[in-house]
Amino acid sequence: MSIEGYDVRDSPKLKRFCLERNLGDHTVRKYYVNLKRYVNFCNKTLEELLEEADEEEDRVTRQGRRKIRERLIDFRVYLKENYATNTVLTNMTCVTTFYKHFDITIPELPRMVYNESPNSSIEFKDLPTIDDIKTAIENSKNPKHKALYLFMACNGTSRNEISKFKYSQFLSAIQEYFPDVETPQDIVNALDGKCDELDIIPIFKMYREKTRYHYYTAISPECVQFCINYIKQQGLGLKEDTPFFQLSADGVSGAFKLMNNKMKWGKKGSIDFFSPHRIRKFNASAIEDTDFANYIQGRKPNKIRETYFKKDIENVREEYKKHMHKFNIYAHYDVMINSEAYKKMKKQIEDERRKHEDENKKLRKEYEHKINQLELQNSLLSGQINNIETQMIGLVRANEYRAFIKYVREDDFAKEHGLMDYAIDIYESRISNDENFHPSIEDMDIIINQAYNRKINDNRLNAKLLSQTSQDYGEIYSYIESKANEYLDRRGFELIPALRQVLNNRLKEYALEIDENMAVRDNWEDLIDDRRISRIVAEVTKSIM
């Protein structure tokens, strides 16, 4: 049978599926691409595939003999041989979700071991640097592309949101400084060549379609000037409802691919070195403050920081000032260094540094005096010296222990899960096994994660995870794990084995929760909350941020 001329986009079943699930444009496109691949592989239309599965469900009693099982297994093998692991998992999820939406029971499939995704080991050194971005800007002859590259580097906006960013959003942010400007020419007249001295840091109100989340983001004064250059040469005809960069999401990717090919940068993993995805990661890694990076990129930070940013956009602007020097292309363009906020912050740092120097000098002088006194003592005092040293070590240990208890007591995650006793046990074990162990903040976070892992293992002795689960449990866990790996990949994290074990345990617990709470076995996708998965990853990776 041939499906020549058949277009999945025209399928009544796909249109109904997207309408009933209220899918956004980006998600609709994802289902179109993945279902088209399945249709071409099977050489049948979606309607024929659904009819086939529906009819054999009525007449075939054994799941192993159903044609749909054979199709899904063969398709999965084909995907594994030709695509990356994440693509395989995404494609299979789209196909099975489509079937289930039309009340088709998915037979249990044999377990498959996937190859490691080439993107799972991307390291910081694989990301573009600010020098690479500068190279791209200087080698582009298109002022729109120059502004686009720096805009996305400044705030990590996704290609989908940048394609929907309108002139009205840009205008509204500029009107905070110049209320009377209206037209693109007004903006040029008011700001051209003055962005640095005026300290222009516009705050844009954004909406992330993928997560349906409203947030604010910002750009540097230098980036504003690049936008002015673009407006002068190509954007004087922009209207309020016009996309600012006048590019689709694919057009944004195309602008990056054009430069990536021109510079012969090639790929890192399966993704171009210079791409919207990599620039987004560059922005997050440069900011380092995960909550703030998440917020200006359109992902929810923790609730306290989210409330702080949404309460007053000035909070976003002041926080952004702390980081925007990391996105400056030219060294002389240092608006932040000339700003009052920076001068005040620099003075505070200098005052603090002098204070610590004075304290260190005083302590050094007192210590040297004590040494001189001790040197005057004869060998009979050596025992007393040893006692003093022992007391000093004991005092340090006592202070460290009190600091550790205070840290665990105030840690939200530790409080939520009641980890104090477990954490103390692990801490004391480390102290007894390593006399040179002096815990840093990172060590304390690792101990908290280990405590959580130990508590989870203890709970499992109650046979919670050993209880009988449904046949969907493996599929639920695989989906949740793939989503968690996506979050890790976007942040560029690689977990040590201990943290990976903690994360796996958290994900298994969540998968079991979904499995236990399903009213209908076939609708587990509707119960999964991607934000919950994101929070789990954020909590586990807290110690490496």
C-alpha positions in Angstrom: 0.0 0.0 0.0 1.3 3.5 -0.9 0.6 6.7 1.0 2.0 8.9 -1.7 0.4 12.4 -1.5 -0.8 11.8 2.1 0.0 14.7 4.4 -0.1 14.1 8.2 -1.0 17.7 8.8 -4.3 17.2 6.9 -5.3 14.2 9.0 -8.6 14.7 10.7 -7.4 12.4 13.5 -4.3 14.6 14.2 -6.4 17.8 14.1 -8.8 16.3 16.6 -5.9 15.1 18.8 -4.3 18.5 18.9 -7.6 20.3 19.5 -8.8 18.1 22.3 -5.4 18.2 24.1 -5.1 22.0 23.6 -1.6 21.8 22.2 0.6 24.8 21.5 2.2 25.4 18.1 5.6 24.0 19.1 4.1 20.8 20.5 1.8 20.4 17.4 4.9 20.6 15.2 6.7 18.0 17.4 3.8 15.5 17.0 3.6 16.2 13.2 7.3 15.4 12.7 7.3 12.3 14.8 3.9 10.9 13.6 5.0 11.6 10.0 8.1 9.5 10.6 5.9 6.7 12.0 3.5 6.9 9.1 6.3 6.7 6.5 7.8 3.7 8.3 4.6 1.8 8.4 3.4 3.0 4.9 -0.1 3.5 6.3 -2.1 6.6 7.1 -2.9 7.6 10.7 -6.5 6.6 10.1 -5.5 3.2 8.8 -3.2 2.6 11.7 -5.9 3.5 14.2 -8.5 1.4 12.5 -6.1 -1.6 12.3 -5.3 -1.4 16.0 -9.0 -0.9 17.0 -10.2 -3.9 14.9 -7.5 -6.3 16.2 -8.2 -5.3 19.8 -11.7 -6.7 19.4 -10.6 -10.0 17.8 -7.1 -10.7 19.2 -7.0 -11.9 22.8 -3.3 -12.2 23.3 -1.3 -9.0 23.4 1.8 -10.6 22.0 0.1 -11.5 18.7 -1.1 -7.9 17.9 0.2 -6.2 14.9 0.6 -2.9 16.8 3.2 -4.6 19.0 5.2 -5.8 16.0 5.0 -2.3 14.4 6.1 -0.5 17.6 9.1 -2.9 18.2 10.2 -2.6 14.6 9.9 1.1 14.6 11.8 1.4 17.8 14.7 -0.7 16.3 14.7 1.5 13.2 14.9 4.7 15.4 17.7 3.3 17.5 19.7 2.5 14.4 19.3 5.9 12.9 18.7 8.5 15.7 20.0 9.7 19.1 18.5 8.2 22.2 16.5 11.3 23.1 14.9 11.3 19.6 14.0 7.6 20.0 12.3 8.2 23.4 10.5 11.3 22.2 9.3 9.7 19.0 8.0 6.6 20.8 6.2 8.7 23.4 4.5 10.7 20.7 3.3 7.6 18.9 2.0 5.8 22.0 0.3 8.9 23.3 -1.5 9.3 20.0 -2.7 5.7 20.1 -3.8 6.0 23.7 -5.7 9.2 23.1 -8.0 7.2 20.8 -8.4 4.4 23.5 -6.0 2.0 21.9 -4.3 -0.2 24.5 -0.5 -0.3 24.1 0.9 -3.8 24.5 3.9 -4.3 26.8 7.1 -3.9 24.8 10.4 -5.7 25.6 13.0 -3.7 27.4 15.6 -2.0 25.2 19.0 -0.7 26.2 19.7 2.6 24.6 23.1 4.1 23.5 24.3 7.1 25.5 23.1 10.3 23.9 26.0 12.2 22.3 24.7 15.4 24.0 24.7 13.8 27.5 28.4 14.4 28.0 28.6 18.0 26.7 31.0 19.9 29.0 31.5 23.6 29.7 34.5 23.7 27.3 32.1 22.7 24.5 30.0 25.8 24.9 30.6 29.0 22.9 32.5 31.7 24.8 31.9 35.5 24.7 34.9 35.6 22.3 33.2 33.2 20.0 30.0 35.4 20.1 32.2 38.4 19.3 33.7 36.5 16.4 30.3 35.7 15.0 29.1 39.3 15.3 32.3 40.7 13.7 32.0 38.2 10.8 28.3 38.9 10.1 27.4 41.6 7.6 23.7 41.6 8.7 22.9 44.0 11.5 19.8 42.0 12.4 21.9 38.9 13.0 24.5 40.8 15.0 21.7 42.1 17.3 20.1 38.6 17.4 23.3 36.9 18.5 24.0 39.3 21.3 20.3 39.5 22.4 20.1 35.8 22.9 23.5 35.7 24.6 22.4 38.4 27.1 19.4 36.5 28.4 19.2 33.0 27.0 15.8 33.5 25.3 14.7 30.4 23.4 14.4 30.6 19.6 10.6 30.1 19.9 10.2 33.2 22.2 12.7 35.3 20.2 10.6 34.7 17.1 7.5 35.9 18.9 9.2 38.9 20.5 7.4 42.0 19.2 8.4 45.6 18.5 5.7 46.6 21.1 7.6 44.7 23.8 10.9 46.5 22.9 9.1 49.9 22.7 7.4 49.4 26.1 10.7 48.7 27.8 12.4 51.8 26.2 9.4 54.0 27.2 10.4 53.4 30.8 13.3 55.7 30.0 11.7 57.9 27.3 7.9 57.9 27.7 7.3 60.0 24.6 9.0 57.7 22.0 6.6 55.8 19.7 8.2 55.1 16.3 11.4 53.2 15.5 12.9 56.6 14.4 12.0 58.1 17.8 14.0 55.4 19.5 17.0 55.9 17.2 16.9 59.7 17.8 16.7 59.3 21.6 19.2 56.5 22.2 21.7 56.2 19.3 25.2 56.5 20.7 24.0 57.2 24.2 23.1 53.8 25.6 26.2 53.5 27.7 26.1 57.0 29.3 22.3 56.6 29.9 22.8 53.2 31.5 19.9 51.8 29.4 18.9 48.3 30.7 15.4 47.5 29.3 13.3 45.0 31.0 11.0 43.0 28.7 7.8 41.2 29.7 7.9 37.8 28.1 5.7 34.7 27.9 7.2 31.2 27.5 4.7 29.2 25.4 6.2 25.8 26.3 5.6 26.2 30.0 2.9 28.9 29.8 4.9 31.1 32.1 5.1 34.9 32.3 8.4 36.3 33.3 10.8 39.3 32.8 14.1 39.3 31.0 16.8 42.0 30.1 19.6 43.0 27.8 22.7 45.0 28.3 23.2 48.7 27.2 25.6 47.4 24.6 23.0 45.0 23.2 20.5 48.0 23.0 23.0 49.8 20.8 23.2 46.7 18.5 19.4 46.7 18.3 19.5 50.5 17.4 21.9 49.7 14.6 19.6 47.1 13.3 16.6 49.4 13.5 18.5 52.2 11.7 19.3 50.0 8.8 16.5 47.4 8.5 13.8 48.2 11.1 12.4 51.7 10.5 9.2 50.1 9.2 8.5 48.0 12.4 4.9 48.3 13.7 3.7 47.5 17.3 2.4 44.0 16.4 5.4 43.2 14.1 7.9 40.6 15.4 11.0 42.6 16.3 13.5 40.4 14.5 11.0 39.3 11.7 12.2 35.7 11.8 10.4 32.4 12.5 11.8 29.9 15.0 13.5 28.1 12.1 14.7 31.4 10.7 16.4 32.1 14.1 18.1 28.7 13.9 19.0 29.4 10.3 20.8 32.6 11.2 23.0 30.7 13.7 23.6 27.8 11.3 24.7 30.3 8.6 27.4 31.6 10.9 28.4 28.2 12.2 29.0 27.0 8.7 30.8 30.2 7.7 33.3 29.8 10.6 33.5 26.0 10.1 32.8 25.4 13.8 31.0 22.1 13.2 29.1 20.2 15.8 29.5 19.4 19.5 27.6 16.1 20.0 24.7 16.2 17.6 24.1 20.0 17.8 25.9 22.8 16.0 28.5 24.5 18.2 27.0 27.9 17.4 23.3 27.4 17.8 20.4 28.9 19.9 20.5 25.8 22.2 24.3 26.3 22.9 23.9 30.1 23.4 21.1 29.4 25.9 23.5 27.2 27.8 26.3 29.7 27.6 24.0 32.3 29.2 23.1 30.0 32.1 26.7 29.0 32.8 27.9 32.6 32.6 25.3 33.8 35.1 26.0 30.9 37.5 23.1 31.9 39.8 20.8 29.1 38.7 17.6 30.7 40.0 18.2 34.0 38.2 19.3 32.3 35.0 16.2 30.1 35.1 14.0 33.1 35.6 15.3 35.3 32.8 15.2 32.3 30.4 11.5 31.6 31.2 11.9 28.7 33.7 10.5 28.9 37.2 13.1 29.6 40.0 12.4 28.8 43.6 9.2 30.4 44.9 10.9 33.0 47.1 13.1 34.3 44.2 10.2 34.2 41.8 8.1 36.4 44.1 11.1 38.8 44.6 11.5 39.2 40.8 7.8 39.5 40.0 7.1 42.0 42.8 9.2 44.7 41.2 11.0 44.7 37.8 13.7 46.9 39.4 14.7 43.8 41.3 15.3 42.1 38.0 17.3 45.1 36.6 19.5 45.3 39.7 20.1 41.6 39.7 20.9 41.7 36.0 23.5 44.4 36.5 25.6 42.0 38.6 26.0 39.7 35.6 25.7 41.8 32.5 29.5 42.6 32.3 29.9 38.9 31.4 28.1 39.6 28.1 30.0 42.7 27.0 31.6 42.2 23.6 34.0 45.2 23.7 36.0 46.0 26.9 35.5 49.7 26.7 31.8 49.3 26.8 31.6 49.0 30.6 28.4 50.8 31.6 28.2 48.6 34.7 31.6 49.8 36.0 30.5 53.4 35.6 27.1 53.0 37.3 26.3 54.1 40.8 25.1 50.7 41.8 28.5 49.2 40.8 30.4 51.9 42.6 28.5 51.3 45.7 29.0 47.5 45.5 32.7 48.0 44.8 33.1 50.3 47.9 31.3 47.7 50.1 33.7 45.0 48.8 36.8 47.2 49.4 35.6 48.1 52.9 35.0 44.4 53.7 38.4 43.5 52.3 40.2 46.1 54.5 38.3 45.0 57.5 39.5 41.4 57.0 43.0 42.5 56.4 43.0 44.4 59.7 41.6 41.4 61.5 44.2 39.1 60.0 47.1 41.5 60.9 45.8 41.6 64.5 45.5 37.8 64.7 48.9 37.3 63.1 50.5 39.6 65.6 48.8 37.9 68.5 49.8 34.5 67.1 53.5 35.6 66.6 53.6 36.9 70.2 52.3 33.5 71.5 54.9 31.7 69.4 57.7 33.9 70.8 56.5 33.1 74.4 56.4 29.4 73.7 59.9 29.4 72.2 61.2 30.7 75.5 59.8 27.6 77.3 61.9 24.6 77.8 61.1 21.0 76.7 59.0 20.4 79.8 56.3 22.7 78.3 56.0 20.6 75.1 53.2 18.6 76.7 51.3 21.8 77.4 51.8 23.0 73.8 50.3 19.7 72.6 47.3 20.3 74.9 46.8 23.8 73.5 46.9 22.5 69.9 44.4 19.7 70.8 42.1 22.3 72.3 42.3 24.5 69.2 41.5 21.6 67.0 38.6 20.7 69.2 37.4 24.2 69.1 37.5 24.2 65.3 35.7 20.9 65.2 33.1 22.2 67.6 32.5 25.3 65.5 32.4 23.3 62.3 29.8 20.9 63.9 27.6 23.8 65.1 27.8 25.4 61.6 26.9 22.0 60.0 23.9 21.6 62.4 22.7 25.1 61.6 23.1 24.6 57.9 21.1 21.4 57.9 18.4 22.9 60.2 17.9 25.8 57.8 18.0 23.9 54.6 14.5 23.7 53.1 15.0 20.3 51.5 16.5 18.8 54.7 13.6 20.2 56.8 11.0 19.0 54.3 12.3 15.4 54.4 13.4 15.2 58.1 17.1 14.5 57.3 18.8 15.8 60.5 19.5 12.4 62.1 20.7 10.9 58.9 22.9 13.9 58.1 24.5 13.8 61.6 25.3 10.1 61.2 27.0 10.6 57.9 28.9 13.7 59.1 30.2 11.9 62.2 31.2 8.9 60.0 33.2 11.3 57.7 34.9 12.9 60.7 35.9 9.6 62.3 37.3 8.2 59.0 39.1 11.3 57.9 40.7 13.6 60.5 41.6 16.2 57.8 37.9 16.5 56.8 36.7 20.1 57.1 33.3 20.4 55.4 32.7 23.1 52.9 29.2 24.2 51.8 29.5 21.8 48.9 30.4 19.0 51.3 27.3 19.8 53.5 25.0 19.7 50.4 26.4 16.4 49.4 25.9 15.0 53.0 22.2 16.2 52.8 21.8 14.4 49.5 23.4 11.3 50.9 21.1 11.5 54.0 18.1 11.7 51.7 19.3 8.7 49.7 19.8 6.7 52.9 16.4 7.6 54.2 14.9 6.6 50.9 16.7 3.2 51.1 15.4 2.8 54.7 11.9 3.5 53.5 12.2 0.9 50.8 12.8 -1.7 53.5 9.1 -1.2 54.1 8.6 -2.7 50.7 7.1 0.4 49.1 9.1 0.2 45.9 9.2 -3.6 46.1 5.4 -3.8 46.0 3.7 -4.9 42.8 3.6 -2.2 40.1 1.6 -2.1 36.9 3.0 -3.0 33.5 3.2 0.8 32.8 5.7 1.5 35.5 8.8 0.9 33.3 7.4 3.1 30.6 6.5 5.8 33.2 9.9 5.8 34.7 11.7 5.8 31.3 9.7 8.9 30.3 10.4 10.7 33.6 14.1 9.8 33.4 14.3 11.0 29.8 12.7 14.4 30.8 15.2 14.7 33.8 18.1 14.0 31.4 16.8 16.7 29.1 16.9 19.2 32.0 20.4 18.1 32.9 21.5 18.4 29.3 20.1 22.0 29.0 22.0 23.0 32.2 25.2 21.2 31.0 25.4 19.1 34.2 27.3 15.9 34.7 26.4 14.1 38.0 28.8 12.1 40.1 27.7 8.5 40.8 26.4 9.4 44.3 24.2 12.2 43.0 23.1 10.2 40.0 21.9 7.5 42.4 20.0 10.1 44.5 18.4 11.5 41.4 17.4 8.0 40.2 15.8 7.2 43.5 13.8 10.5 43.5 12.6 9.8 39.9 11.6 6.2 40.8 9.7 7.4 43.8 7.8 9.9 41.6 7.2 7.2 38.9 5.8 5.0 41.6 3.6 7.8 42.9 2.2 8.3 39.3 1.7 4.5 38.9 -0.2 4.2 42.2 -2.4 7.2 41.6 -3.6 6.4 38.1 -7.4 6.1 38.0 -7.0 4.7 34.4 -3.9 2.8 33.5 -3.7 4.3 30.0 -3.7 8.0 31.0 -0.5 8.3 33.0 0.9 11.0 30.7 -1.8 13.4 32.0 -0.6 12.9 35.6 3.0 13.7 35.0 4.0 17.3 35.9 7.2 18.4 34.0 7.7 21.1 36.5 7.8 18.6 39.3 10.5 16.7 37.4 12.4 20.0 36.9 12.2 20.7 40.6 13.5 17.2 41.5 16.5 17.8 39.2 17.1 21.3 40.6 17.0 19.9 44.2 19.4 17.1 43.5 21.9 19.3 41.5 21.8 22.0 44.1 25.2 21.0 45.4 27.0 21.5 42.1 25.6 24.9 41.3 
